[in-house]
Amino acid sequence: MAWFDMIPNEVLLKIFSYLTIDDLCLSVRDVCIRWRRASQANEIWKNLCFSPKRSASQEEIASRLRHMQNLRIFEYYGTCNVIGTLSEYCTRITVLRVSKIETPSALLKITMERLTALRELGILISLNKEGCELTHIIGQSRTLDSLALYSSGTRSVTEGLLKPIADGCPNLNNLALKCGGDNYSDEEICYLLECKKRQLDAYEHWGRVFPDFFVAINECTNLEKLVFVSVENDSPFDQIPPITKLRKLTKLVFTCCKFPVVKKIPLTLFPEVFSQLSYIGLPLTLGNINALMNKILPKSPSLTHLTLEGNSQLHCKGFKNIRSCKNLACLDVSYCSAFGKEAMKCVAEGCPQLQHLNVSSIPIPQKMFRQILKCTKLNTLLMRNCDLTDINLNLIPTNVTSLLYLYIGPQFQLADNVRYEMKRAMPQLVIKQASVSCDASEYYGIKRDLTQNVPF
């Protein structure tokens, strides 16, 4: 212990920054007074996220929260209501995401009063009178800059549910209506967008869209990110005026949308924005998007991120114009089962700046892997749920010397001697080998970081 007493504080903090959140709150803090103080430093906790497993009991989560006074980020997808404990002991919370917890209005009021630094809130609301009480409380916040509203599933909506948000939340700039656009009246959504048109830089919309919606969106001239999820449209697209005022828009995403919607909306309503987009997402499209990709890619010379996850019919014909995107740095084609050697060849030859590649859950034959090796600037390679039995991973050190992170398994387990040789040749390489029972949260965390342009 005497030797540790000689370690400067800045070195001790650096060591502690590599520890898990459980190590910090359950072990290190009990060693001595100095370690307790160091383990509570702002530098360590400012980016740490406590995300309990859904299977964890309420008391298990609460007992940890009682030792996390400096916690900033809490993300939980279970149903145990631990909001009271969190707001009592973790008053420095800045990010709170609890999309499955039914929160009574009285508890939310106390929570908002205690969490004076809260910036981001993701919360489940009912679409009735109780929900109106919740949005009234949320609308009074002067610190929130990001809000995601989830619904309990009912389509019967109380009028005025969004009005407190529209009239309040003066600093709100990121809004996600995960309740679904078909749960609100057209007038209420348009009123919300009208009130926030100068504030919003990010907006996510679920469900039905309509002509006046796009007129209102066109007036949100500070938008940088626009996301559509499970979008449906009742009106002919030719009756909707094109979007012309979103000159700051750099990120456009259509997720889980039916093919007619994806085929029409981007090119019909957003023809003038593609040249400025750095991020395009078309994941989980219900249809064949090869022809659409060949129209979009030549219009997108500034593209750096392309997410196409879950498009099972996407193949080489959809990538013949990928060479137009010389600056592409991140490509996600996970679960694109038809993506093969020829498609990968188009990417390797057309995208010399590619740094992050996700080919998880697709077949990877040897010839395709050799094309991956031509992406010599790769930092991240995700091959989760890929059978790599016939792949020689020892080729990586001699071909992709810049690789920093490799994710494989659980279908394939790397032999110890191969791991040793790779680590000896590339000391900087982190190899994550998932097991069958392994929690996939790290994989999805990396995907999220890449999506948000956050270095990990």
C-alpha positions as CSV (number, residue, x, y, z in Angstrom):
1,M,0.0,0.0,0.0
2,A,2.9,2.3,0.8
3,W,4.0,2.1,-2.9
4,F,0.6,3.2,-4.1
5,D,0.7,6.2,-1.7
6,M,3.6,7.5,-3.8
7,I,1.6,7.5,-7.1
8,P,0.6,11.1,-8.1
9,N,-3.1,11.8,-8.2
10,E,-3.2,12.2,-12.0
11,V,-1.6,8.8,-12.5
12,L,-4.1,7.2,-10.0
13,L,-7.0,8.8,-11.9
14,K,-5.6,7.4,-15.2
15,I,-5.5,3.9,-13.7
16,F,-9.0,4.2,-12.3
17,S,-10.3,5.4,-15.6
18,Y,-9.8,1.8,-16.9
19,L,-11.9,0.3,-14.2
20,T,-15.5,-0.8,-14.6
21,I,-18.3,1.1,-12.9
22,D,-18.8,-1.7,-10.4
23,D,-15.2,-1.7,-9.5
24,L,-15.4,2.0,-8.8
25,C,-18.5,2.0,-6.7
26,L,-18.2,-1.3,-4.9
27,S,-14.5,-2.0,-4.5
28,V,-12.0,0.8,-5.0
29,R,-13.9,3.3,-2.8
30,D,-13.5,1.1,0.3
31,V,-9.7,0.7,0.1
32,C,-8.8,4.0,1.8
33,I,-9.9,7.6,2.0
34,R,-7.6,8.8,-0.8
35,W,-8.9,6.1,-3.2
36,R,-12.5,6.9,-2.3
37,R,-11.9,10.6,-3.2
38,A,-10.1,9.6,-6.4
39,S,-12.8,7.1,-7.4
40,Q,-15.3,9.9,-7.2
41,A,-13.5,12.4,-9.4
42,N,-15.5,14.1,-12.1
43,E,-12.9,13.2,-14.8
44,I,-13.7,9.5,-14.3
45,W,-17.5,9.7,-14.0
46,K,-18.4,12.4,-16.6
47,N,-18.7,9.8,-19.5
48,L,-19.5,6.6,-17.5
49,C,-22.9,5.1,-18.1
50,F,-24.7,2.7,-15.7
51,S,-26.9,0.4,-17.8
52,P,-28.3,-2.4,-15.6
53,K,-29.4,-5.7,-17.2
54,R,-33.1,-6.1,-17.7
55,S,-32.9,-9.2,-15.5
56,A,-31.5,-7.3,-12.5
57,S,-33.8,-7.0,-9.5
58,Q,-35.0,-3.6,-8.2
59,E,-33.0,-4.0,-5.0
60,E,-29.8,-5.0,-6.9
61,I,-30.0,-1.8,-9.1
62,A,-30.9,0.4,-6.1
63,S,-28.0,-0.9,-4.0
64,R,-25.6,0.1,-6.7
65,L,-27.2,3.5,-7.3
66,R,-26.7,4.3,-3.6
67,H,-22.9,4.2,-4.2
68,M,-22.9,6.2,-7.4
69,Q,-23.3,9.8,-6.2
70,N,-21.3,11.1,-9.1
71,L,-23.1,9.1,-11.8
72,R,-24.0,11.2,-14.9
73,I,-25.6,8.8,-17.3
74,F,-28.3,6.2,-16.5
75,E,-29.7,4.0,-19.2
76,Y,-32.2,1.2,-18.4
77,Y,-34.5,-0.9,-20.6
78,G,-36.1,-2.9,-17.8
79,T,-39.3,-2.3,-15.9
80,C,-38.2,-2.0,-12.3
81,N,-39.0,1.5,-11.1
82,V,-35.8,2.8,-9.6
83,I,-36.3,6.4,-10.4
84,G,-36.9,7.4,-6.8
85,T,-33.6,5.9,-5.6
86,L,-31.7,7.4,-8.6
87,S,-33.0,10.9,-8.0
88,E,-32.3,10.7,-4.3
89,Y,-28.7,9.5,-4.5
90,C,-27.5,10.4,-8.0
91,T,-28.4,14.1,-8.2
92,R,-25.7,14.9,-10.8
93,I,-27.4,12.9,-13.5
94,T,-27.3,14.6,-16.9
95,V,-28.7,11.8,-19.1
96,L,-31.7,9.7,-18.1
97,R,-33.1,7.1,-20.5
98,V,-35.9,4.9,-19.0
99,S,-38.1,3.9,-21.9
100,K,-39.9,1.0,-20.2
101,I,-40.7,2.5,-16.7
102,E,-44.2,3.8,-15.9
103,T,-43.4,7.0,-14.0
104,P,-46.2,8.6,-11.9
105,S,-46.4,12.4,-12.3
106,A,-45.7,13.0,-8.6
107,L,-42.4,11.0,-8.9
108,L,-41.4,12.7,-12.1
109,K,-42.0,16.1,-10.5
110,I,-39.7,15.3,-7.6
111,T,-37.1,13.8,-10.0
112,M,-37.0,16.9,-12.2
113,E,-36.6,19.1,-9.1
114,R,-33.7,17.0,-7.8
115,L,-31.9,16.5,-11.1
116,T,-31.0,20.1,-11.7
117,A,-28.3,19.3,-14.3
118,L,-30.5,17.0,-16.5
119,R,-29.9,17.6,-20.2
120,E,-31.3,14.5,-21.9
121,L,-34.4,12.6,-21.0
122,G,-35.9,9.5,-22.6
123,I,-39.2,8.6,-20.9
124,L,-42.3,6.4,-21.3
125,I,-45.6,8.3,-21.3
126,S,-49.2,7.2,-21.6
127,L,-51.2,9.0,-24.2
128,N,-54.0,10.0,-21.8
129,K,-54.5,12.6,-19.1
130,E,-51.7,11.2,-17.0
131,G,-49.4,11.7,-20.0
132,C,-50.5,15.3,-20.2
133,E,-49.4,15.7,-16.6
134,L,-46.0,14.3,-17.4
135,T,-45.5,16.5,-20.5
136,H,-46.6,19.5,-18.4
137,I,-43.8,18.7,-15.9
138,I,-41.2,18.1,-18.6
139,G,-42.2,21.4,-20.3
140,Q,-41.1,23.4,-17.3
141,S,-37.5,22.2,-17.6
142,R,-35.0,24.9,-18.5
143,T,-32.1,22.5,-18.7
144,L,-33.3,19.8,-21.1
145,D,-31.8,20.0,-24.6
146,S,-32.7,16.5,-25.7
147,L,-36.1,14.7,-25.2
148,A,-37.4,11.3,-26.4
149,L,-41.0,10.4,-25.8
150,Y,-42.0,6.7,-25.8
151,S,-45.6,5.5,-25.7
152,S,-47.3,2.7,-23.9
153,G,-48.9,1.5,-27.2
154,T,-52.4,2.9,-27.1
155,R,-53.7,4.9,-30.1
156,S,-56.2,6.9,-28.1
157,V,-54.5,10.2,-27.5
158,T,-55.6,13.1,-25.2
159,E,-55.6,16.4,-27.0
160,G,-52.9,18.8,-26.1
161,L,-50.3,16.2,-25.1
162,L,-47.5,17.9,-26.9
163,K,-48.5,21.5,-26.2
164,P,-46.5,21.8,-22.9
165,I,-43.4,20.7,-24.8
166,A,-44.1,23.1,-27.7
167,D,-44.7,26.0,-25.3
168,G,-42.0,25.1,-22.8
169,C,-38.5,23.5,-22.8
170,P,-36.7,26.7,-24.0
171,N,-33.4,25.0,-24.7
172,L,-34.7,21.9,-26.4
173,N,-32.8,21.2,-29.7
174,N,-33.1,17.4,-30.0
175,L,-36.6,15.8,-30.1
176,A,-37.7,12.2,-30.8
177,L,-41.4,11.4,-31.0
178,K,-41.0,7.6,-30.5
179,C,-44.7,7.5,-29.7
180,G,-45.5,7.5,-33.4
181,G,-46.8,10.3,-35.6
182,D,-50.1,8.5,-36.0
183,N,-50.8,8.9,-32.3
184,Y,-51.2,12.7,-32.6
185,S,-53.3,15.0,-34.7
186,D,-51.7,16.7,-37.7
187,E,-52.3,20.1,-36.1
188,E,-50.5,19.2,-32.9
189,I,-47.4,18.0,-34.6
190,C,-47.3,21.0,-36.9
191,Y,-47.8,23.3,-33.9
192,L,-44.8,21.7,-32.1
193,L,-42.6,22.0,-35.1
194,E,-43.7,25.6,-35.6
195,C,-42.8,26.5,-32.0
196,K,-39.4,24.8,-32.2
197,K,-38.4,25.5,-35.7
198,R,-35.5,27.8,-34.8
199,Q,-34.3,25.5,-32.0
200,L,-34.3,22.0,-33.4
201,D,-31.1,20.6,-34.8
202,A,-32.2,17.0,-34.6
203,Y,-35.7,15.4,-35.0
204,E,-36.9,11.8,-35.1
205,H,-40.3,11.0,-36.3
206,W,-42.2,7.6,-36.0
207,G,-45.3,6.7,-38.0
208,R,-47.5,8.6,-40.4
209,V,-46.4,11.6,-42.3
210,F,-48.6,14.1,-44.3
211,P,-48.1,17.1,-46.6
212,D,-48.3,19.8,-43.9
213,F,-45.7,17.9,-41.8
214,F,-43.1,18.3,-44.6
215,V,-44.1,22.0,-44.9
216,A,-43.4,22.4,-41.2
217,I,-40.1,20.4,-41.4
218,N,-39.0,22.6,-44.2
219,E,-39.2,25.6,-41.8
220,C,-36.8,24.0,-39.3
221,T,-33.9,25.5,-40.9
222,N,-31.3,24.6,-38.2
223,L,-31.9,20.9,-38.6
224,E,-28.7,18.9,-38.9
225,K,-30.2,15.4,-38.3
226,L,-33.5,14.0,-39.5
227,V,-34.7,10.5,-38.8
228,F,-37.8,8.7,-40.0
229,V,-38.8,5.4,-38.4
230,S,-41.6,3.1,-39.7
231,V,-42.9,5.9,-41.8
232,E,-46.3,5.6,-43.6
233,N,-47.8,8.1,-46.0
234,D,-51.5,8.5,-47.0
235,S,-51.0,11.3,-49.6
236,P,-49.5,11.2,-53.1
237,F,-45.9,12.3,-53.0
238,D,-46.3,14.6,-55.9
239,Q,-48.6,16.8,-53.8
240,I,-45.9,17.4,-51.2
241,P,-43.5,20.3,-52.0
242,P,-39.8,19.4,-52.0
243,I,-37.6,20.3,-49.0
244,T,-35.4,23.3,-50.0
245,K,-34.5,25.1,-46.8
246,L,-32.6,22.5,-44.8
247,R,-29.1,23.8,-45.7
248,K,-27.5,22.6,-42.5
249,L,-28.8,19.0,-42.8
250,T,-26.0,16.5,-42.8
251,K,-27.7,13.3,-41.5
252,L,-30.7,11.7,-43.1
253,V,-32.1,8.3,-41.9
254,F,-35.0,6.1,-42.9
255,T,-35.3,3.0,-40.6
256,C,-37.8,0.1,-40.9
257,C,-39.7,1.9,-43.7
258,K,-41.7,0.2,-46.4
259,F,-40.0,0.2,-49.8
260,P,-42.5,2.5,-51.6
261,V,-41.8,5.1,-48.9
262,V,-38.0,4.8,-49.1
263,K,-38.1,4.7,-52.9
264,K,-40.1,7.9,-53.2
265,I,-39.4,10.3,-50.2
266,P,-35.6,10.7,-50.3
267,L,-35.3,11.5,-54.0
268,T,-38.7,13.2,-54.4
269,L,-38.6,15.4,-51.3
270,F,-34.9,15.8,-50.5
271,P,-33.3,16.1,-53.9
272,E,-31.3,19.2,-52.9
273,V,-29.8,17.9,-49.7
274,F,-27.8,14.9,-50.8
275,S,-24.8,16.9,-51.9
276,Q,-24.4,18.1,-48.3
277,L,-25.1,14.9,-46.4
278,S,-22.3,13.2,-44.5
279,Y,-24.5,10.4,-43.1
280,I,-27.2,8.4,-44.9
281,G,-29.0,5.5,-43.2
282,L,-31.4,3.1,-44.9
283,P,-31.4,0.2,-42.5
284,L,-34.1,-2.6,-42.4
285,T,-35.8,-1.4,-45.6
286,L,-38.6,-3.8,-46.6
287,G,-37.6,-4.2,-50.2
288,N,-34.8,-4.2,-52.8
289,I,-32.9,-0.9,-52.6
290,N,-30.1,-1.7,-55.2
291,A,-31.5,0.7,-57.9
292,L,-32.2,3.3,-55.2
293,M,-28.6,3.2,-54.0
294,N,-27.3,3.7,-57.5
295,K,-29.3,6.9,-57.7
296,I,-28.4,8.2,-54.2
297,L,-24.6,7.5,-54.2
298,P,-23.6,9.7,-57.1
299,K,-25.5,12.6,-55.5
300,S,-23.6,12.2,-52.2
301,P,-20.0,13.1,-52.7
302,S,-19.6,14.3,-49.1
303,L,-20.8,11.0,-47.6
304,T,-18.7,9.7,-44.7
305,H,-21.1,7.3,-43.0
306,L,-23.4,4.8,-44.7
307,T,-25.7,2.5,-42.7
308,L,-27.5,-0.3,-44.6
309,E,-28.0,-2.9,-41.9
310,G,-30.6,-5.6,-42.5
311,N,-31.2,-5.1,-46.3
312,S,-31.2,-8.8,-47.2
313,Q,-31.6,-8.1,-51.0
314,L,-28.7,-5.7,-51.2
315,H,-25.8,-7.0,-53.4
316,C,-23.1,-5.8,-55.7
317,K,-25.4,-4.0,-58.1
318,G,-26.2,-1.6,-55.3
319,F,-22.6,-0.6,-54.9
320,K,-21.5,0.0,-58.5
321,N,-21.5,3.8,-57.8
322,I,-19.9,3.7,-54.4
323,R,-16.7,5.1,-56.0
324,S,-18.6,8.5,-55.9
325,C,-18.1,8.5,-52.2
326,K,-14.3,8.8,-51.9
327,N,-14.5,10.0,-48.3
328,L,-16.6,7.2,-46.9
329,A,-15.2,6.3,-43.5
330,C,-17.8,4.1,-42.0
331,L,-19.9,1.4,-43.6
332,D,-22.5,-0.9,-41.9
333,V,-23.7,-3.8,-44.0
334,S,-24.5,-6.2,-41.1
335,Y,-27.3,-8.6,-41.8
336,C,-27.1,-7.9,-45.5
337,S,-27.0,-11.6,-46.4
338,A,-26.5,-11.0,-50.2
339,F,-23.5,-8.7,-49.7
340,G,-20.6,-10.7,-51.1
341,K,-17.2,-10.6,-52.7
342,E,-18.1,-8.4,-55.7
343,A,-19.9,-5.8,-53.4
344,M,-16.9,-5.8,-51.1
345,K,-14.6,-5.3,-54.1
346,C,-16.5,-2.3,-55.1
347,V,-16.2,-0.9,-51.6
348,A,-12.5,-1.7,-51.3
349,E,-11.6,-0.1,-54.6
350,G,-14.0,2.9,-54.4
351,C,-13.6,4.0,-50.7
352,P,-9.9,4.4,-50.0
353,Q,-10.6,6.3,-46.7
354,L,-12.7,3.5,-45.1
355,Q,-11.9,3.2,-41.4
356,H,-14.9,1.3,-39.8
357,L,-16.5,-1.7,-41.4
358,N,-19.4,-3.8,-40.0
359,V,-20.0,-7.1,-41.8
360,S,-21.6,-8.9,-38.9
361,S,-24.1,-11.8,-39.4
362,I,-23.3,-12.3,-43.1
363,P,-21.3,-15.1,-44.9
364,I,-17.6,-14.2,-45.3
365,P,-15.8,-16.6,-47.7
366,Q,-12.1,-16.4,-48.2
367,K,-12.4,-14.4,-51.4
368,M,-14.5,-11.7,-49.7
369,F,-12.1,-11.6,-46.8
370,R,-9.3,-10.8,-49.2
371,Q,-11.2,-7.8,-50.4
372,I,-11.7,-6.7,-46.8
373,L,-7.9,-6.8,-46.4
374,K,-7.6,-4.3,-49.2
375,C,-9.2,-1.7,-46.9
376,T,-5.8,-0.8,-45.5
377,K,-6.9,2.1,-43.3
378,L,-9.4,0.2,-41.3
379,N,-9.5,1.0,-37.5
380,T,-12.6,-1.1,-36.6
381,L,-13.7,-4.4,-38.1
382,L,-16.9,-6.0,-36.7
383,M,-17.6,-9.6,-37.7
384,R,-20.0,-10.7,-35.0
385,N,-21.9,-13.9,-35.8
386,C,-19.7,-14.7,-38.7
387,D,-18.3,-18.2,-39.4
388,L,-14.6,-17.6,-39.9
389,T,-13.5,-21.2,-39.8
390,D,-11.9,-21.0,-43.3
391,I,-10.5,-17.5,-42.8
392,N,-6.9,-16.8,-42.0
393,L,-7.0,-13.9,-39.6
394,N,-3.2,-13.9,-39.4
395,L,-3.3,-12.0,-42.7
396,I,-4.6,-8.9,-40.8
397,P,-1.3,-7.8,-39.3
398,T,0.5,-7.7,-42.7
399,N,-2.4,-6.1,-44.6
400,V,-4.4,-3.8,-42.2
401,T,-1.7,-2.4,-39.9
402,S,-3.9,0.4,-38.7
403,L,-6.6,-1.9,-37.2
404,L,-7.4,-1.1,-33.5
405,Y,-10.5,-3.2,-32.8
406,L,-11.6,-6.6,-34.0
407,Y,-15.0,-8.1,-32.8
408,I,-15.6,-11.8,-33.6
409,G,-17.7,-14.6,-32.2
410,P,-19.7,-16.3,-30.9
411,Q,-20.0,-18.6,-33.9
412,F,-16.3,-18.6,-34.3
413,Q,-13.7,-18.9,-31.5
414,L,-10.2,-17.7,-32.2
415,A,-7.4,-20.2,-31.4
416,D,-5.0,-19.1,-28.6
417,N,-2.0,-19.4,-30.8
418,V,-3.6,-17.2,-33.5
419,R,-4.5,-14.6,-31.0
420,Y,-1.0,-14.6,-29.6
421,E,0.6,-14.1,-33.0
422,M,-1.8,-11.3,-33.9
423,K,-1.3,-9.5,-30.6
424,R,2.5,-9.9,-30.9
425,A,2.4,-8.3,-34.4
426,M,-0.2,-5.7,-33.4
427,P,0.1,-4.7,-29.7
428,Q,-2.4,-2.0,-30.2
429,L,-5.1,-4.3,-31.4
430,V,-8.1,-5.1,-29.1
431,I,-9.7,-8.4,-30.0
432,K,-13.2,-8.9,-28.6
433,Q,-14.2,-12.6,-28.8
434,A,-17.8,-12.9,-27.8
435,S,-19.1,-16.2,-26.3
436,V,-22.6,-17.7,-26.7
437,S,-23.6,-16.4,-23.2
438,C,-21.8,-13.0,-23.7
439,D,-23.8,-9.8,-23.3
440,A,-23.9,-8.1,-26.7
441,S,-24.1,-4.6,-25.2
442,E,-20.5,-3.8,-26.1
443,Y,-21.1,-4.6,-29.7
444,Y,-24.2,-2.4,-29.8
445,G,-22.4,0.3,-27.9
446,I,-19.7,0.4,-30.6
447,K,-22.4,0.6,-33.3
448,R,-24.0,3.5,-31.5
449,D,-20.6,5.3,-31.1
450,L,-19.9,5.0,-34.8
451,T,-23.4,6.2,-35.6
452,Q,-23.0,9.2,-33.4
453,N,-19.4,9.9,-34.7
454,V,-18.1,9.4,-31.2
455,P,-14.6,7.9,-30.9
456,F,-14.3,5.0,-28.6
